[in-house]
């Protein structure tokens, strides 16, 4: 009898603890009066700078939509928004240690990362390809045997390239830039023959390069990678708010309008369009939103 009572009491405590955990991010935001958003500095067209401390892009607008939803949920119309630049290396630690509440950039949703953070419904699909100078005559991965190839620190692309390099015995020298702009510079300055990264980011870098006509994207995509906004793990209340925000945008047509704005129309800083039609995978995800990760 005493054991049953003890177990019941423990269950109440557990349920209470779960309730606190579930409301943690929203409670923290409500108490502090601010929400902290992470952004990337060179992930065109998702999140990049258009001036000092002025992030713009497709993912930035998704973040802003979440802010409006949080303001409404907490009845805090004057909620302060703190912006924090992140890199491929520190974006996950800053979510897990509670410094950042939401990161919407160009982050791949995969099972390994899902052990540490949660992901909202996917909002883009891409794959690892190669940015090269046209003059290099590089057309595929085999052409890079014993050559220097750049990628970005802390990305799945770097891991994919290392695995492919080993499996195919290409003996590539894979060097890492601190961010996408730094890795692109390695190709621009002829210190690397190719930059392996998500193709959409490569197209964005080319569009904003000094001489866009000098570059092209080549090679088959090594794997399909879904992008999603990243948020604290084990916080179903906050995840539901973020998911509901994006799903509502997908149903209303607002998401498609944003896509047209950032992928089909001229964008800063050079007012050059990427002209990248929506993929079938993304169209399917709009019809049936999913947070399914890459393997």
Secondary structure by P-SEA (a helix, b strand, c coil): caaaaaaaaaaaaaaaaaaaaaaaaaaaaaaacbbbbbbbccccccbbbccccccccaaaaaaaaaaaaaaaaacccbbbbbbbbbccccaaaaaaaccccccccccccccccccccccccccbbbbbbbbbbcccccccccccccbbbbbbcccaaaaaaaaaaaaacccccccccccaaaaaaaaaacccccccccaaaaaaaaaaccccccccccccccbbbbbbbbcccccaaaaaaaaaaaaaaaaaaaaaaaaaaccccccccccccccccccaaaaaaaacccccccc
